[in-house]
Amino acid sequence: MALWEVAEHKLKWNELSTSAFEAHDYALRAWAKIIKKNSLEDITTQNLNSFLEHLVTQGWNGKPLSPESANGMATTIASLIKHQSLRDGLERAKPVYRKIKTDKRTAKLRQRDKATKKEDVRKALDYAYLYEKDRFRWLWLLLMDNTTLRVSESLSLRWKDLVQIDGAWFFDLQFSKTAEGIRYVPLNDRLDKWLLPERGNGGDFVINNSWNKTKSPKDAAWNWTRLIEKKLELKGRINPHAFRHGAGGDLGYELPEGLKKKLMGHAGGLTDHYTREDLRKLRAAANVIGTDWDLPMPQSRRDG
């Protein structure tokens, strides 16, 4: 049976999106060019391994693919066997192929490419502090650079969410993406210094500016970062996702995986509850996140 016939049935049967159609089209064209076979029976362990190896070393259209992209394409091809078996009720052997692994160094370099650069962050902080009339934009940059907050989380914070536990300050997020919607985000030394003096009334937003009056606050923040990137001619990214990648890079790969997941707020079962020891370790780890920065001018410049 022809692969495209199986793929078309799978896409229609599952009512998959346009992007899914494009992913299948891309994978099938690569498969046809590399393996030069087009039937379901040709999806074997040997062919899948050859397909993966070719993708990451030579590519199929002139450029090698990342391990993640290659593995995704192989998974798309292999999924056609499962779909056809569900379709006609016939049992087929599932190929056991060897996914390409990404070594930690490569993963770290890729993380760094997606992350903020310290020099860019300093330039953005200087600019926001000196020239933005809205001081909350400067505070938001500080908050994003020194925490692992998502943009939606950063803009929904209110001062009543700030709690002190054993002498350390945390934002207590009750509606996070974690398994039970609970997450504690520690303030590091820089935020203790710069953010705490800005405390407002409990019901006030921490970032209490016009962004939270728009239909989509996170889009307003994203749009501002794009303007900053262009205005300052920054070499890298300064957007909310880049700050999260930057935090992940700062934490590195030496931190225990469970602790890193809690600090990043990944949506897994490891963030359901916190012990006091967890919170102590999170607060200590938070100090490696962020950019060293000093006021570009005396405090009187901003107060005046």
Backbone as CSV, one residue per row, in Angstrom:
resi,resn,N_x,N_y,N_z,CA_x,CA_y,CA_z,C_x,C_y,C_z
1,MET,0.840,-1.189,0.000,0.000,0.000,0.000,0.883,1.250,0.000
2,ALA,0.516,2.229,-0.829,1.303,3.442,-0.969,1.236,4.295,0.299
3,LEU,2.355,4.872,0.666,2.426,5.658,1.894,1.513,6.879,1.861
4,TRP,1.437,7.529,0.700,0.601,8.725,0.630,-0.871,8.398,0.838
5,GLU,-1.279,7.246,0.363,-2.678,6.847,0.567,-2.984,6.675,2.055
6,VAL,-2.062,6.031,2.780,-2.240,5.850,4.226,-2.216,7.202,4.931
7,ALA,-1.287,8.058,4.532,-1.160,9.373,5.166,-2.417,10.215,4.957
8,GLU,-2.953,10.203,3.752,-4.156,10.988,3.468,-5.342,10.511,4.301
9,HIS,-5.470,9.195,4.438,-6.553,8.660,5.257,-6.366,9.051,6.720
10,LYS,-5.134,8.976,7.198,-4.838,9.344,8.585,-5.195,10.806,8.857
11,LEU,-4.806,11.686,7.938,-5.063,13.111,8.111,-6.552,13.428,8.113
12,LYS,-7.294,12.802,7.195,-8.748,13.052,7.117,-9.476,12.412,8.294
13,TRP,-9.090,11.194,8.638,-9.769,10.450,9.707,-9.639,11.164,11.050
14,ASN,-8.455,11.694,11.293,-8.197,12.372,12.568,-8.449,13.876,12.518
15,GLU,-8.884,14.351,11.325,-9.164,15.775,11.137,-7.990,16.631,11.613
16,LEU,-6.805,16.266,11.147,-5.590,16.956,11.575,-5.444,18.305,10.878
17,SER,-4.620,19.161,11.456,-4.487,20.546,11.016,-3.635,20.663,9.754
18,THR,-3.611,21.886,9.227,-2.790,22.172,8.052,-1.315,21.926,8.355
19,SER,-0.881,22.307,9.556,0.524,22.098,9.920,0.869,20.611,9.957
20,ALA,-0.095,19.773,10.389,0.130,18.326,10.399,0.255,17.800,8.972
21,PHE,-0.572,18.331,8.080,-0.486,17.940,6.671,0.888,18.289,6.116
22,GLU,1.364,19.500,6.431,2.661,19.935,5.937,3.788,19.066,6.496
23,ALA,3.670,18.675,7.778,4.693,17.825,8.392,4.748,16.464,7.710
24,HIS,3.573,15.888,7.401,3.535,14.600,6.705,4.092,14.731,5.295
25,ASP,3.719,15.804,4.618,4.202,16.025,3.254,5.731,16.132,3.247
26,TYR,6.267,16.887,4.185,7.713,17.095,4.294,8.434,15.778,4.556
27,ALA,7.909,15.001,5.509,8.541,13.725,5.862,8.476,12.730,4.718
28,LEU,7.349,12.670,4.045,7.188,11.704,2.953,8.061,12.054,1.755
29,ARG,8.205,13.337,1.471,9.080,13.723,0.356,10.537,13.400,0.680
30,ALA,10.915,13.613,1.946,12.280,13.259,2.358,12.505,11.749,2.264
31,TRP,11.515,10.993,2.726,11.601,9.534,2.690,11.758,9.032,1.251
32,ALA,10.962,9.581,0.342,11.015,9.156,-1.057,12.383,9.465,-1.672
33,LYS,12.966,10.583,-1.305,14.250,10.969,-1.875,15.391,10.142,-1.306
34,ILE,15.335,9.829,-0.002,16.438,9.126,0.653,16.306,7.605,0.505
35,ILE,15.146,7.074,0.826,14.940,5.619,0.813,14.552,5.122,-0.574
36,LYS,13.909,6.010,-1.356,13.517,5.705,-2.743,12.532,4.538,-2.820
37,LYS,11.683,4.443,-1.791,10.630,3.431,-1.781,9.367,4.072,-1.223
38,ASN,8.199,3.528,-1.611,6.981,4.246,-1.290,5.840,3.357,-0.818
39,SER,6.159,2.209,-0.255,5.076,1.352,0.220,5.189,1.166,1.725
40,LEU,4.072,0.794,2.353,4.023,0.623,3.798,5.008,-0.446,4.267
41,GLU,5.192,-1.456,3.450,6.069,-2.563,3.805,7.536,-2.141,3.877
42,ASP,7.838,-0.972,3.301,9.229,-0.509,3.300,9.603,0.240,4.579
43,ILE,8.632,0.437,5.468,8.935,1.091,6.752,9.475,0.026,7.691
44,THR,10.758,-0.213,7.593,11.426,-1.237,8.401,12.438,-0.574,9.336
45,THR,12.921,-1.356,10.284,13.938,-0.849,11.209,15.169,-0.368,10.449
46,GLN,15.628,-1.162,9.496,16.825,-0.803,8.745,16.626,0.487,7.970
47,ASN,15.480,0.605,7.296,15.233,1.808,6.512,15.065,3.053,7.393
48,LEU,14.421,2.910,8.531,14.253,4.043,9.433,15.597,4.508,9.992
49,ASN,16.454,3.561,10.342,17.785,3.926,10.832,18.599,4.633,9.742
50,SER,18.501,4.139,8.517,19.207,4.782,7.404,18.655,6.183,7.150
51,PHE,17.353,6.309,7.229,16.668,7.592,7.038,17.160,8.621,8.061
52,LEU,17.183,8.232,9.331,17.625,9.127,10.401,19.086,9.543,10.221
53,GLU,19.939,8.571,9.952,21.363,8.845,9.794,21.611,9.819,8.646
54,HIS,20.892,9.627,7.566,21.052,10.495,6.390,20.569,11.909,6.698
55,LEU,19.471,12.024,7.426,18.914,13.336,7.737,19.863,14.191,8.576
56,VAL,20.508,13.577,9.575,21.359,14.376,10.468,22.764,14.580,9.918
57,THR,23.170,13.800,8.929,24.520,13.965,8.371,24.512,14.734,7.051
58,GLN,23.492,14.491,6.214,23.460,15.138,4.903,22.179,15.928,4.647
59,GLY,21.115,15.564,5.384,19.825,16.174,5.094,19.219,15.573,3.840
60,TRP,18.159,16.186,3.365,17.557,15.669,2.125,17.370,16.769,1.092
61,ASN,17.585,18.016,1.524,17.487,19.119,0.565,18.682,20.059,0.698
62,GLY,19.850,19.461,1.049,21.077,20.241,1.073,21.562,20.695,2.426
63,LYS,20.791,20.445,3.489,21.191,20.914,4.816,20.853,19.871,5.863
64,PRO,21.833,19.451,6.674,21.552,18.460,7.730,20.503,18.985,8.713
65,LEU,19.717,18.078,9.255,18.680,18.440,10.212,19.158,18.217,11.639
66,SER,18.529,18.900,12.568,18.824,18.673,13.982,18.292,17.302,14.380
67,PRO,18.841,16.699,15.448,18.312,15.414,15.919,16.811,15.461,16.209
68,GLU,16.345,16.569,16.799,14.910,16.681,17.117,14.056,16.623,15.861
69,SER,14.463,17.355,14.811,13.694,17.370,13.566,13.728,16.012,12.886
70,ALA,14.900,15.384,12.854,15.039,14.067,12.226,14.192,13.027,12.954
71,ASN,14.264,13.027,14.279,13.456,12.078,15.059,11.971,12.296,14.823
72,GLY,11.570,13.560,14.714,10.160,13.851,14.465,9.693,13.327,13.129
73,MET,10.529,13.436,12.115,10.162,12.948,10.782,10.074,11.420,10.770
74,ALA,10.996,10.763,11.458,10.955,9.299,11.530,9.701,8.839,12.270
75,THR,9.338,9.547,13.323,8.123,9.212,14.074,6.890,9.350,13.196
76,THR,6.865,10.403,12.370,5.740,10.606,11.445,5.618,9.437,10.477
77,ILE,6.741,9.005,9.919,6.726,7.873,8.983,6.272,6.600,9.693
78,ALA,6.834,6.318,10.854,6.502,5.093,11.586,5.042,5.069,12.025
79,SER,4.454,6.238,12.261,3.057,6.295,12.718,2.081,5.774,11.673
80,LEU,2.492,5.738,10.427,1.612,5.263,9.364,1.314,3.772,9.519
81,ILE,2.270,3.011,10.059,2.042,1.586,10.293,0.931,1.391,11.320
82,LYS,1.001,2.127,12.413,-0.020,2.017,13.460,-1.386,2.408,12.923
83,HIS,-1.433,3.496,12.128,-2.726,3.944,11.608,-3.348,2.896,10.695
84,GLN,-2.539,2.334,9.800,-3.096,1.351,8.879,-3.549,0.092,9.612
85,SER,-2.856,-0.283,10.672,-3.268,-1.450,11.456,-4.605,-1.194,12.144
86,LEU,-4.808,0.015,12.644,-6.103,0.369,13.232,-7.189,0.415,12.170
87,ARG,-6.806,0.789,10.970,-7.760,0.945,9.870,-8.272,-0.390,9.359
88,ASP,-7.354,-1.353,9.169,-7.787,-2.625,8.571,-7.799,-3.795,9.553
89,GLY,-7.358,-3.551,10.800,-7.419,-4.599,11.810,-6.328,-5.635,11.711
90,LEU,-5.365,-5.437,10.826,-4.276,-6.402,10.663,-3.099,-6.015,11.552
91,GLU,-2.514,-7.008,12.212,-1.360,-6.726,13.069,-0.096,-6.637,12.224
92,ARG,0.688,-5.604,12.483,1.958,-5.420,11.771,3.065,-5.225,12.788
93,ALA,4.225,-5.728,12.480,5.362,-5.570,13.377,5.779,-4.106,13.432
94,LYS,5.976,-3.611,14.639,6.388,-2.227,14.822,7.911,-2.146,14.741
95,PRO,8.443,-1.346,13.805,9.907,-1.256,13.684,10.528,-0.608,14.919
96,VAL,11.604,-1.183,15.396,12.321,-0.640,16.553,13.558,0.064,16.017
97,TYR,13.447,1.380,15.846,14.559,2.112,15.256,15.307,2.905,16.323
98,ARG,16.461,3.389,15.973,17.391,4.030,16.901,17.296,5.547,16.745
99,LYS,16.604,6.208,17.679,16.481,7.662,17.601,17.844,8.318,17.854
100,ILE,18.047,9.428,17.195,19.302,10.153,17.343,19.305,10.919,18.660
101,LYS,20.369,10.756,19.444,20.465,11.455,20.727,21.205,12.775,20.555
102,THR,20.797,13.754,21.352,21.495,15.034,21.381,22.373,15.063,22.617
103,ASP,23.687,15.211,22.429,24.563,15.254,23.597,24.339,16.554,24.363
104,LYS,24.744,16.572,25.614,24.456,17.724,26.473,25.117,18.994,25.966
105,ARG,26.289,18.875,25.412,26.973,20.064,24.915,26.190,20.673,23.757
106,THR,25.748,19.823,22.817,24.974,20.314,21.690,23.677,20.948,22.160
107,ALA,23.020,20.288,23.121,21.774,20.829,23.653,22.006,22.174,24.316
108,LYS,23.135,22.291,25.019,23.432,23.547,25.708,23.699,24.656,24.697
109,LEU,24.412,24.346,23.624,24.674,25.341,22.595,23.379,25.789,21.921
110,ARG,22.474,24.830,21.678,21.192,25.185,21.063,20.370,26.044,22.000
111,GLN,20.411,25.716,23.287,19.715,26.528,24.290,20.278,27.939,24.302
112,ARG,21.597,28.049,24.203,22.234,29.363,24.234,21.830,30.205,23.030
113,ASP,21.697,29.579,21.866,21.305,30.310,20.670,19.906,30.903,20.797
114,LYS,19.031,30.241,21.558,17.665,30.718,21.722,17.526,31.706,22.876
115,ALA,18.581,31.831,23.673,18.486,32.587,24.914,18.909,34.038,24.736
116,THR,18.559,34.852,25.746,19.045,36.222,25.784,20.549,36.236,25.972
117,LYS,21.167,37.285,25.473,22.596,37.503,25.704,22.725,38.578,26.786
118,LYS,23.657,38.366,27.707,23.793,39.275,28.849,24.018,40.720,28.409
119,GLU,24.814,40.911,27.386,25.083,42.263,26.892,23.803,42.929,26.401
120,ASP,22.968,42.165,25.691,21.705,42.708,25.199,20.771,43.067,26.352
121,VAL,20.737,42.209,27.378,19.874,42.478,28.533,20.297,43.773,29.227
122,ARG,21.602,43.962,29.392,22.086,45.197,30.038,21.691,46.430,29.232
123,LYS,21.814,46.352,27.920,21.436,47.485,27.074,19.949,47.785,27.203
124,ALA,19.136,46.729,27.212,17.690,46.919,27.322,17.310,47.492,28.677
125,LEU,17.946,46.998,29.751,17.674,47.514,31.092,18.080,48.986,31.212
126,ASP,19.249,49.321,30.672,19.701,50.719,30.698,18.703,51.622,29.975
127,TYR,18.301,51.170,28.792,17.377,51.983,28.001,16.041,52.161,28.720
128,ALA,15.485,51.069,29.209,14.182,51.141,29.873,14.254,52.020,31.122
129,TYR,15.340,51.911,31.859,15.500,52.686,33.099,15.654,54.175,32.808
130,LEU,16.421,54.506,31.782,16.746,55.898,31.507,15.699,56.632,30.670
131,TYR,15.076,55.911,29.730,14.280,56.622,28.723,12.801,56.260,28.671
132,GLU,12.403,55.149,29.243,10.982,54.799,29.237,10.268,55.551,30.364
133,LYS,9.218,56.285,30.016,8.442,56.981,31.042,7.693,55.989,31.931
134,ASP,7.357,54.853,31.358,6.658,53.795,32.094,7.695,52.931,32.818
135,ARG,7.886,53.149,34.121,8.925,52.429,34.855,8.626,50.938,34.980
136,PHE,7.359,50.554,34.766,7.003,49.144,34.885,7.635,48.305,33.772
137,ARG,8.007,48.937,32.688,8.676,48.195,31.622,10.075,47.777,32.079
138,TRP,10.747,48.660,32.772,12.042,48.312,33.368,11.876,47.211,34.413
139,LEU,10.864,47.354,35.271,10.621,46.334,36.291,10.298,44.985,35.664
140,TRP,9.554,45.002,34.577,9.179,43.745,33.906,10.423,43.061,33.340
141,LEU,11.328,43.840,32.736,12.578,43.255,32.243,13.365,42.616,33.377
142,LEU,13.445,43.311,34.504,14.133,42.751,35.669,13.486,41.447,36.113
143,LEU,12.166,41.457,36.162,11.422,40.282,36.614,11.649,39.101,35.678
144,MET,11.585,39.341,34.385,11.759,38.262,33.416,13.193,37.744,33.401
145,ASP,14.161,38.641,33.547,15.562,38.245,33.490,15.996,37.458,34.722
146,ASN,15.358,37.709,35.855,15.809,37.121,37.118,14.905,36.021,37.662
147,THR,13.941,35.582,36.866,13.072,34.485,37.274,12.890,33.532,36.101
148,THR,12.088,32.517,36.312,11.738,31.577,35.236,10.278,31.754,34.836
149,LEU,9.725,32.924,35.088,8.310,33.171,34.811,8.002,33.149,33.318
150,ARG,6.827,32.637,32.978,6.285,32.795,31.636,5.693,34.195,31.538
151,VAL,5.569,34.697,30.318,5.082,36.066,30.160,3.683,36.237,30.747
152,SER,2.802,35.258,30.529,1.439,35.364,31.071,1.453,35.376,32.596
153,GLU,2.358,34.597,33.193,2.476,34.569,34.648,2.986,35.903,35.178
154,SER,3.976,36.466,34.487,4.571,37.719,34.960,3.569,38.864,34.967
155,LEU,2.655,38.855,33.999,1.702,39.962,33.882,0.442,39.756,34.712
156,SER,0.239,38.557,35.239,-0.935,38.300,36.077,-0.617,38.395,37.569
157,LEU,0.669,38.562,37.908,1.072,38.641,39.315,0.486,39.877,39.996
158,ARG,0.022,39.671,41.225,-0.383,40.793,42.086,0.485,40.746,43.337
159,TRP,0.585,41.885,44.007,1.459,41.942,45.181,1.012,40.994,46.286
160,LYS,-0.269,40.664,46.319,-0.743,39.723,47.346,-0.196,38.312,47.109
161,ASP,0.345,38.064,45.909,0.932,36.751,45.613,2.332,36.610,46.193
162,LEU,2.892,37.700,46.698,4.238,37.674,47.254,4.192,37.206,48.707
163,VAL,4.892,36.119,48.998,4.875,35.552,50.353,6.301,35.362,50.846
164,GLN,6.457,35.396,52.160,7.779,35.179,52.759,7.772,33.868,53.534
165,ILE,8.733,33.007,53.212,8.847,31.703,53.866,10.272,31.536,54.375
166,ASP,10.395,31.374,55.662,11.722,31.217,56.287,12.689,32.321,55.863
167,GLY,12.179,33.543,55.788,13.027,34.690,55.483,13.247,34.951,54.008
168,ALA,12.785,34.058,53.122,12.967,34.242,51.678,11.632,34.600,51.034
169,TRP,11.702,35.395,49.969,10.489,35.848,49.283,10.213,34.993,48.055
170,PHE,8.929,34.662,47.872,8.473,33.863,46.732,7.183,34.457,46.189
171,PHE,6.991,34.306,44.879,5.671,34.520,44.309,4.938,33.180,44.358
172,ASP,3.760,33.196,44.935,2.936,31.995,45.072,1.921,31.989,43.938
173,LEU,2.241,31.241,42.871,1.369,31.184,41.692,0.341,30.071,41.869
174,GLN,-0.915,30.439,41.923,-1.967,29.451,42.139,-2.562,28.919,40.836
175,PHE,-2.225,29.537,39.722,-2.807,29.103,38.448,-1.705,28.909,37.424
176,SER,-0.765,28.048,37.767,0.357,27.775,36.892,0.040,26.596,35.980
177,LYS,0.991,26.280,35.076,0.817,25.160,34.149,1.307,23.841,34.731
178,THR,1.606,23.837,36.013,2.074,22.606,36.638,0.911,21.646,36.846
179,ALA,1.225,20.443,37.283,0.218,19.381,37.362,-0.997,19.776,38.192
180,GLU,-0.770,20.463,39.331,-1.889,20.861,40.168,-2.067,22.375,40.213
181,GLY,-1.418,23.079,39.275,-1.574,24.517,39.200,-0.909,25.273,40.324
182,ILE,0.060,24.665,41.015,0.746,25.304,42.138,2.213,25.493,41.775
183,ARG,2.725,26.694,42.061,4.131,26.939,41.748,4.656,28.081,42.610
184,TYR,5.837,27.893,43.155,6.521,28.946,43.898,7.716,29.429,43.072
185,VAL,7.795,30.734,42.873,8.902,31.326,42.127,9.705,32.214,43.066
186,PRO,10.961,31.870,43.345,11.758,32.641,44.312,12.274,33.957,43.735
187,LEU,12.382,34.956,44.589,13.076,36.193,44.253,14.553,35.996,44.595
188,ASN,15.421,36.337,43.662,16.854,36.247,43.964,17.327,37.554,44.594
189,ASP,18.626,37.675,44.825,19.160,38.851,45.513,18.868,40.140,44.752
190,ARG,18.967,40.078,43.411,18.713,41.294,42.629,17.271,41.758,42.762
191,LEU,16.320,40.816,42.762,14.916,41.203,42.904,14.611,41.670,44.316
192,ASP,15.259,41.068,45.305,15.122,41.581,46.670,15.523,43.059,46.706
193,LYS,16.570,43.395,45.963,17.099,44.757,45.978,16.235,45.734,45.185
194,TRP,15.814,45.323,43.976,15.149,46.254,43.070,13.619,46.160,43.085
195,LEU,13.093,44.968,43.263,11.640,44.802,43.154,10.904,45.066,44.464
196,LEU,11.442,44.576,45.574,10.743,44.722,46.853,10.425,46.177,47.218
197,PRO,11.321,47.131,46.965,10.990,48.523,47.293,9.818,49.088,46.481
198,GLU,9.439,48.386,45.390,8.354,48.859,44.534,6.988,48.313,44.970
199,ARG,6.932,47.589,46.072,5.688,46.923,46.487,4.529,47.903,46.591
200,GLY,3.384,47.472,46.037,2.175,48.274,46.095,1.120,47.598,46.939
201,ASN,-0.121,48.007,46.781,-1.231,47.398,47.503,-1.432,45.963,47.042
202,GLY,-1.977,45.129,47.925,-2.118,43.703,47.638,-2.838,43.385,46.345
203,GLY,-3.870,44.156,46.020,-4.647,43.875,44.821,-4.065,44.434,43.546
204,ASP,-3.002,45.238,43.660,-2.384,45.833,42.471,-1.549,44.814,41.715
205,PHE,-1.543,44.943,40.401,-0.628,44.139,39.594,0.805,44.549,39.911
206,VAL,1.697,43.580,39.905,3.115,43.898,40.068,3.578,44.752,38.881
207,ILE,3.190,44.348,37.691,3.448,45.141,36.480,2.155,45.893,36.178
208,ASN,2.028,47.055,36.797,0.744,47.773,36.818,0.731,48.894,35.787
209,ASN,0.788,48.501,34.512,0.805,49.516,33.460,-0.286,49.250,32.428
210,SER,-0.182,49.913,31.294,-1.231,49.832,30.271,-1.346,48.455,29.643
211,TRP,-0.303,47.637,29.740,-0.367,46.305,29.130,-1.544,45.507,29.671
212,ASN,-1.789,45.605,30.980,-2.872,44.827,31.583,-4.251,45.405,31.307
213,LYS,-4.302,46.494,30.558,-5.592,47.066,30.159,-5.922,46.737,28.708
214,THR,-5.013,46.015,28.055,-5.240,45.634,26.667,-5.948,44.282,26.595
215,LYS,-6.420,43.954,25.417,-7.106,42.678,25.210,-6.152,41.506,25.428
216,SER,-4.898,41.686,25.045,-3.898,40.624,25.205,-2.623,41.221,25.785
217,PRO,-2.502,41.232,27.124,-1.308,41.809,27.757,0.000,41.200,27.266
218,LYS,0.006,39.883,27.060,1.270,39.258,26.657,1.689,39.707,25.259
219,ASP,0.702,39.966,24.376,1.048,40.477,23.048,1.634,41.877,23.145
220,ALA,1.101,42.676,24.074,1.630,44.028,24.276,3.090,43.965,24.718
221,ALA,3.398,43.039,25.629,4.775,42.885,26.091,5.681,42.392,24.955
222,TRP,5.197,41.412,24.215,5.973,40.900,23.073,6.261,42.019,22.074
223,ASN,5.250,42.814,21.742,5.432,43.889,20.762,6.473,44.895,21.237
224,TRP,6.468,45.194,22.529,7.449,46.142,23.055,8.864,45.575,22.940
225,THR,9.029,44.288,23.224,10.374,43.711,23.119,10.873,43.723,21.675
226,ARG,9.964,43.559,20.726,10.379,43.636,19.317,10.873,45.041,18.978
227,LEU,10.177,46.044,19.499,10.596,47.422,19.275,11.972,47.678,19.882
228,ILE,12.192,47.140,21.079,13.476,47.315,21.757,14.600,46.650,20.959
229,GLU,14.356,45.428,20.490,15.364,44.720,19.697,15.775,45.551,18.484
230,LYS,14.773,46.131,17.822,15.038,46.905,16.609,15.707,48.243,16.945
231,LYS,15.186,48.931,17.945,15.702,50.265,18.297,17.152,50.206,18.762
232,LEU,17.475,49.205,19.568,18.826,49.086,20.117,19.755,48.263,19.234
233,GLU,19.205,47.732,18.128,19.984,46.907,17.196,20.701,45.783,17.938
234,LEU,19.923,45.059,18.734,20.489,43.994,19.547,20.925,42.821,18.669
235,LYS,21.966,42.131,19.108,22.492,41.001,18.334,21.628,39.759,18.478
236,GLY,20.976,39.618,19.631,20.189,38.412,19.890,18.738,38.726,20.186
237,ARG,18.130,37.829,20.950,16.714,37.955,21.270,16.546,38.557,22.659
238,ILE,15.450,39.294,22.827,15.160,39.858,24.134,13.683,39.626,24.484
239,ASN,13.071,38.595,23.859,11.646,38.349,24.057,11.393,37.410,25.243
240,PRO,10.136,37.255,25.661,9.838,36.419,26.836,10.364,34.990,26.752
241,HIS,10.258,34.357,25.585,10.767,32.986,25.465,12.282,32.953,25.637
242,ALA,12.950,33.991,25.121,14.412,34.043,25.241,14.841,34.153,26.699
243,PHE,14.067,34.873,27.512,14.387,34.961,28.934,14.271,33.585,29.596
244,ARG,13.247,32.809,29.227,13.095,31.457,29.794,14.267,30.562,29.385
245,HIS,14.663,30.658,28.109,15.818,29.885,27.654,17.082,30.351,28.362
246,GLY,17.172,31.660,28.581,18.328,32.194,29.291,18.416,31.650,30.704
247,ALA,17.276,31.579,31.379,17.250,31.029,32.740,17.663,29.562,32.738
248,GLY,17.155,28.812,31.765,17.541,27.406,31.666,19.026,27.247,31.442
249,GLY,19.613,28.137,30.612,21.051,28.093,30.385,21.841,28.475,31.621
250,ASP,21.354,29.487,32.361,22.032,29.886,33.601,22.052,28.736,34.602
251,LEU,20.939,28.004,34.675,20.853,26.892,35.629,21.750,25.731,35.223
252,GLY,21.990,25.602,33.910,22.906,24.585,33.421,22.349,23.181,33.560
253,TYR,23.213,22.208,33.369,22.825,20.794,33.397,23.342,20.077,34.637
254,GLU,23.987,20.836,35.525,24.494,20.220,36.740,23.429,20.150,37.833
255,LEU,22.422,21.039,37.754,21.357,21.072,38.745,20.531,19.789,38.651
256,PRO,20.166,19.166,39.770,19.321,17.969,39.716,18.057,18.223,38.886
257,GLU,17.699,17.257,38.046,16.599,17.454,37.101,15.290,17.801,37.798
258,GLY,15.009,17.124,38.918,13.764,17.407,39.635,13.704,18.828,40.134
259,LEU,14.822,19.339,40.650,14.871,20.706,41.156,14.741,21.710,40.015
260,LYS,15.386,21.422,38.908,15.304,22.329,37.762,13.877,22.395,37.220
261,LYS,13.196,21.251,37.175,11.809,21.243,36.700,10.909,22.066,37.610
262,LYS,11.145,21.991,38.906,10.348,22.783,39.836,10.602,24.271,39.628
263,LEU,11.857,24.626,39.446,12.193,26.028,39.275,11.673,26.571,37.949
264,MET,11.720,25.754,36.907,11.221,26.183,35.601,9.702,26.123,35.519
265,GLY,9.067,25.378,36.442,7.616,25.279,36.407,7.103,24.438,35.259
266,HIS,7.849,23.387,34.898,7.400,22.502,33.826,6.155,21.736,34.263
267,ALA,5.300,21.458,33.292,3.992,20.872,33.588,4.089,19.374,33.826
268,GLY,4.807,18.989,34.870,4.929,17.569,35.209,4.512,17.313,36.630
269,GLY,4.604,16.090,37.062,4.168,15.733,38.404,5.121,16.162,39.500
270,LEU,6.304,16.722,39.110,7.294,17.068,40.120,7.027,18.401,40.798
271,THR,6.013,19.135,40.348,5.780,20.458,40.900,4.484,20.507,41.706
272,ASP,3.971,19.356,42.116,2.699,19.315,42.831,2.810,19.891,44.237
273,HIS,3.919,19.634,44.904,4.067,20.083,46.284,5.526,20.438,46.557
274,TYR,5.733,21.220,47.602,7.075,21.677,47.945,7.332,21.432,49.427
275,THR,8.507,20.923,49.725,8.931,20.841,51.120,9.730,22.109,51.437
276,ARG,9.978,22.370,52.703,10.790,23.526,53.069,12.211,23.393,52.511
277,GLU,12.699,22.172,52.438,14.020,21.950,51.866,14.020,22.285,50.380
278,ASP,12.918,21.923,49.685,12.785,22.292,48.272,12.885,23.801,48.106
279,LEU,12.130,24.531,48.929,12.096,25.984,48.818,13.466,26.603,49.112
280,ARG,14.171,26.043,50.078,15.509,26.547,50.396,16.442,26.358,49.195
281,LYS,16.378,25.199,48.561,17.226,24.918,47.408,16.841,25.776,46.204
282,LEU,15.537,25.987,46.034,15.084,26.827,44.922,15.605,28.253,45.080
283,ARG,15.523,28.763,46.298,15.999,30.133,46.540,17.498,30.233,46.269
284,ALA,18.254,29.255,46.676,19.697,29.268,46.434,20.002,29.190,44.932
285,ALA,19.266,28.335,44.225,19.486,28.168,42.787,19.107,29.425,42.010
286,ALA,18.125,30.173,42.507,17.647,31.369,41.803,18.742,32.413,41.646
287,ASN,19.739,32.378,42.518,20.794,33.395,42.442,21.721,33.231,41.247
288,VAL,21.659,32.102,40.552,22.488,31.960,39.352,21.757,32.485,38.113
289,ILE,20.468,32.818,38.275,19.668,33.297,37.150,19.803,34.805,37.023
290,GLY,19.882,35.288,35.795,19.822,36.719,35.569,21.151,37.349,35.198
291,THR,21.089,38.671,35.006,22.216,39.444,34.500,22.693,40.438,35.555
292,ASP,24.003,40.469,35.799,24.557,41.480,36.694,24.343,42.853,36.071
293,TRP,23.730,43.756,36.826,23.380,45.076,36.275,23.399,46.110,37.381
294,ASP,23.918,47.281,37.081,23.917,48.398,38.018,23.206,49.580,37.382
295,LEU,22.699,50.480,38.223,22.033,51.675,37.713,22.976,52.456,36.809
296,PRO,22.509,52.832,35.610,23.375,53.593,34.718,23.596,55.024,35.190
297,MET,22.708,55.482,36.105,22.854,56.818,36.666,22.415,56.762,38.120
298,PRO,22.707,57.791,38.915,22.253,57.799,40.299,20.740,57.659,40.394
299,GLN,20.276,57.134,41.524,18.852,56.895,41.750,18.028,58.155,41.555
300,SER,18.637,59.323,41.816,17.908,60.578,41.692,17.418,60.815,40.277
301,ARG,18.116,60.224,39.258,17.692,60.383,37.859,16.290,59.847,37.661
302,ARG,16.006,58.663,38.242,14.694,58.061,38.047,13.640,58.729,38.926
303,ASP,14.033,59.065,40.174,13.070,59.685,41.065,12.684,61.078,40.590
304,GLY,13.602,61.706,39.903,13.315,63.063,39.450,12.569,63.090,38.161
